[in-house]
Amino acid sequence: METWTGAFPQLLAAYEHKERFYGIWDATTRLQAEAALDEWIATIPKAKRKSGAIWSGQWETGAKRP
């Protein structure tokens, strides 16, 4: 893995960002998880963000978060 991430810095950045996503699962309440998700989303470079349900706060039910 180090060979690939050393040769491709964007791959390393994507890998590290994916790993930070797993921290959301450490939350013990929904409110904490939503805050962790918001923080994680905020760390995505704006040029890399795409519109989608996760960014607008819609989930499986299509409901907006309060």
C-alpha positions as CSV (number, residue, x, y, z in Angstrom):
1,M,0.0,0.0,0.0
2,E,2.8,2.4,0.8
3,T,4.2,2.0,-2.7
4,W,0.9,3.1,-4.2
5,T,0.1,5.9,-1.7
6,G,3.7,7.2,-2.1
7,A,3.4,7.3,-5.9
8,F,-0.2,8.7,-5.9
9,P,-0.8,11.4,-3.2
10,Q,-4.5,11.7,-4.1
11,L,-4.9,8.0,-3.5
12,L,-3.4,8.4,0.0
13,A,-5.7,11.4,0.7
14,A,-8.8,9.4,-0.4
15,Y,-7.7,6.4,1.7
16,E,-7.2,8.6,4.8
17,H,-10.5,10.3,4.3
18,K,-12.3,6.9,3.9
19,E,-10.6,5.8,7.2
20,R,-11.8,8.9,9.0
21,F,-15.4,8.0,7.9
22,Y,-15.2,4.9,10.1
23,G,-15.0,7.2,13.1
24,I,-18.6,8.1,12.7
25,W,-19.5,4.6,13.9
26,D,-17.8,5.3,17.3
27,A,-20.7,7.7,18.1
28,T,-23.0,6.4,20.8
29,T,-26.1,8.5,19.8
30,R,-27.6,9.6,16.6
31,L,-27.0,13.2,17.4
32,Q,-23.2,12.5,17.8
33,A,-23.2,10.5,14.6
34,E,-24.8,13.3,12.7
35,A,-22.3,15.8,14.1
36,A,-19.4,13.4,13.2
37,L,-20.8,13.0,9.6
38,D,-21.2,16.8,9.3
39,E,-17.5,17.2,10.3
40,W,-16.4,14.5,7.9
41,I,-18.3,16.0,5.0
42,A,-16.8,19.4,5.9
43,T,-13.3,18.0,5.3
44,I,-14.1,17.0,1.7
45,P,-12.4,19.5,-0.6
46,K,-15.2,21.5,-2.3
47,A,-13.8,20.7,-5.7
48,K,-14.4,17.0,-4.9
49,R,-17.9,17.3,-3.5
50,K,-20.8,16.2,-5.7
51,S,-24.5,16.7,-5.1
52,G,-26.4,13.8,-3.6
53,A,-28.7,12.6,-0.9
54,I,-25.9,12.3,1.7
55,W,-24.9,15.9,1.2
56,S,-28.4,17.3,1.5
57,G,-29.2,15.4,4.7
58,Q,-31.6,12.9,3.1
59,W,-31.4,9.3,4.3
60,E,-33.1,6.0,3.3
61,T,-36.5,7.4,4.2
62,G,-35.9,10.6,2.3
63,A,-36.5,12.6,5.5
64,K,-34.6,15.7,6.2
65,R,-32.5,15.8,9.4
66,P,-33.9,18.2,12.0
